[in-house]
Amino acid sequence: MGERLKDKVAIITGGASGIGEAHAHLFANEGAKVVVTDLQDDLGEKVVAAIGKEGGDAIYVHQDVTSESDWDNVVKTTIDKYGAITTLVNNAGVANISGVEEETLDGFNRVVAICQTGVWLGMKACMPALKKSGNGAIVNISSLYGIIGTPSMISYHGAKGAVRLMTKSAGLEYARQGVRINSVHPGIIETPLAKTLSAEYIEMITETTPMGRMGEPMDIATMSLFLCSDEAKFITASEFVVDGGWGAQ
Ligand SMILES: NC(=O)c1ccc[n+]([C@@H]2O[C@H](COP(=O)([O-])OP(=O)(O)OC[C@H]3O[C@@H](n4cnc5c(N)ncnc54)[C@H](O)[C@@H]3O)[C@@H](O)[C@H]2O)c1
């Protein structure tokens, strides 16, 4: 066990799968008490059980990140169990591959509700406790697609771009209140979400990535670990790209 997150209490949304699951393991292995939240209860409970076997301390809480009352429950449960919240990773997300004319209003609103509104609700619900901790940190998981545009993912680009600027706005608002807020922008990462994309799409992205391969969930979790640790104590309102060089072209 490491100690880079000793004395931290971290909420990780979408922690049952992929990038969130990697965060949950890594943060617990670095000494944080971890609250895994998700809609997928069986997978979430498995992640928490696995962390327990590794010697970590974690609980699972069912949560829809678009629900304000679910956020209230997550905050209350975390403080009841661990006494504080020091760290929030807003990771839960979904993607639609739909262009301007193909996208439906329901599809658009769902992506925005989960990827964008959910991030704001998380910051809002956790902020009183993060401020109280005197040394809080939030990482919002955006995407390289929150910085660059591509055809045919109109709702996802909109929501992830919003996360990038909400992060800067909130980071500035809380810069003197003891809460650092940064965004992380993954390129293509091998997760269940990426597996929903077609083989041709994955091949196209992999070829476009200068390193010529997909990243691993842990490549994103290690960036967030740094940003949530006290090693990053002078870093806020900033964006961090982890993409195998894709966005540099
Ligand atoms: N995989 C990639 O290539 C990639 C690239 C850039 C950004 N991202 C972002 O990384 C984050 C994690 O994605 P992933 O690839 O690990 O996907 P994933 O599907 O493996 O995990 C996402 C998790 O979020 C949960 N979730 C979805 N809607 C939810 C809701 N309303 N409330 C609570 N939980 C909900 C899902 O149940 C799932 O467990 C997302 O925000 C995604 O947009 C992923």
The ligand as an SDF file (V2000), in Angstrom:
LIG
                    3D

 44 48  0  0  0  0  0  0  0  0999 V2000
  -13.0320    4.9120  -22.8710 N   0  0  0  0  0  0  0  0  0  0  0  0
  -12.6480    5.9610  -23.5590 C   0  0  0  0  0  0  0  0  0  0  0  0
  -12.0590    5.8450  -24.6560 O   0  0  0  0  0  0  0  0  0  0  0  0
  -12.9000    7.3460  -23.0320 C   0  0  0  0  0  0  0  0  0  0  0  0
  -12.2940    8.4140  -23.6970 C   0  0  0  0  0  0  0  0  0  0  0  0
  -12.5030    9.7040  -23.2280 C   0  0  0  0  0  0  0  0  0  0  0  0
  -13.2840    9.9190  -22.0970 C   0  0  0  0  0  0  0  0  0  0  0  0
  -13.8650    8.8590  -21.4820 N   0  0  0  0  0  0  0  0  0  0  0  0
  -14.6950    9.1510  -20.2970 C   0  0  0  0  0  0  0  0  0  0  0  0
  -14.2540    8.4040  -19.1940 O   0  0  0  0  0  0  0  0  0  0  0  0
  -15.3670    8.1690  -18.3060 C   0  0  0  0  0  0  0  0  0  0  0  0
  -15.4330    6.6890  -17.9770 C   0  0  0  0  0  0  0  0  0  0  0  0
  -15.6990    5.9710  -19.1680 O   0  0  0  0  0  0  0  0  0  0  0  0
  -15.3230    4.4420  -19.3770 P   0  0  0  0  0  0  0  0  0  0  0  0
  -14.7010    4.3400  -20.7140 O   0  0  0  0  0  0  0  0  0  0  0  0
  -14.6220    3.8980  -18.1890 O   0  0  0  0  0  0  0  0  0  0  0  0
  -16.7920    3.8360  -19.5170 O   0  0  0  0  0  0  0  0  0  0  0  0
  -17.5400    2.6180  -18.7870 P   0  0  0  0  0  0  0  0  0  0  0  0
  -18.8210    2.4410  -19.5070 O   0  0  0  0  0  0  0  0  0  0  0  0
  -16.6250    1.4640  -18.6360 O   0  0  0  0  0  0  0  0  0  0  0  0
  -17.8170    3.2180  -17.3340 O   0  0  0  0  0  0  0  0  0  0  0  0
  -18.7220    4.2590  -17.1350 C   0  0  0  0  0  0  0  0  0  0  0  0
  -19.5090    3.9620  -15.8770 C   0  0  0  0  0  0  0  0  0  0  0  0
  -20.4270    5.0470  -15.6640 O   0  0  0  0  0  0  0  0  0  0  0  0
  -21.6270    4.4820  -15.1920 C   0  0  0  0  0  0  0  0  0  0  0  0
  -22.7590    5.3760  -15.4440 N   0  0  0  0  0  0  0  0  0  0  0  0
  -23.3490    5.6600  -16.6390 C   0  0  0  0  0  0  0  0  0  0  0  0
  -24.3900    6.4700  -16.4350 N   0  0  0  0  0  0  0  0  0  0  0  0
  -24.4660    6.7130  -15.1070 C   0  0  0  0  0  0  0  0  0  0  0  0
  -25.3360    7.4830  -14.2860 C   0  0  0  0  0  0  0  0  0  0  0  0
  -26.3700    8.1530  -14.8020 N   0  0  0  0  0  0  0  0  0  0  0  0
  -25.1030    7.5190  -12.9460 N   0  0  0  0  0  0  0  0  0  0  0  0
  -24.0720    6.8210  -12.4180 C   0  0  0  0  0  0  0  0  0  0  0  0
  -23.2160    6.0730  -13.1410 N   0  0  0  0  0  0  0  0  0  0  0  0
  -23.4200    6.0250  -14.4760 C   0  0  0  0  0  0  0  0  0  0  0  0
  -21.7820    3.1780  -15.9650 C   0  0  0  0  0  0  0  0  0  0  0  0
  -22.6780    2.2940  -15.3270 O   0  0  0  0  0  0  0  0  0  0  0  0
  -20.3460    2.6760  -15.9900 C   0  0  0  0  0  0  0  0  0  0  0  0
  -20.0690    1.8120  -14.9000 O   0  0  0  0  0  0  0  0  0  0  0  0
  -16.5970    8.7110  -19.0270 C   0  0  0  0  0  0  0  0  0  0  0  0
  -16.9040    9.9970  -18.5480 O   0  0  0  0  0  0  0  0  0  0  0  0
  -16.1550    8.7760  -20.4780 C   0  0  0  0  0  0  0  0  0  0  0  0
  -16.8590    9.7290  -21.2230 O   0  0  0  0  0  0  0  0  0  0  0  0
  -13.6920    7.5900  -21.9050 C   0  0  0  0  0  0  0  0  0  0  0  0
  1  2  1  0
  2  3  2  0
  2  4  1  0
  4  5  1  0
  4 44  2  0
  5  6  2  0
  6  7  1  0
  7  8  2  0
  8  9  1  0
  8 44  1  0
  9 10  1  0
  9 42  1  0
 10 11  1  0
 11 12  1  0
 11 40  1  0
 12 13  1  0
 13 14  1  0
 14 15  2  0
 14 16  1  0
 14 17  1  0
 17 18  1  0
 18 19  2  0
 18 20  1  0
 18 21  1  0
 21 22  1  0
 22 23  1  0
 23 24  1  0
 23 38  1  0
 24 25  1  0
 25 26  1  0
 25 36  1  0
 26 27  1  0
 26 35  1  0
 27 28  2  0
 28 29  1  0
 29 30  1  0
 29 35  2  0
 30 31  1  0
 30 32  2  0
 32 33  1  0
 33 34  2  0
 34 35  1  0
 36 37  1  0
 36 38  1  0
 38 39  1  0
 40 41  1  0
 40 42  1  0
 42 43  1  0
M  CHG  2   8   1  16  -1
M  END
$$$$
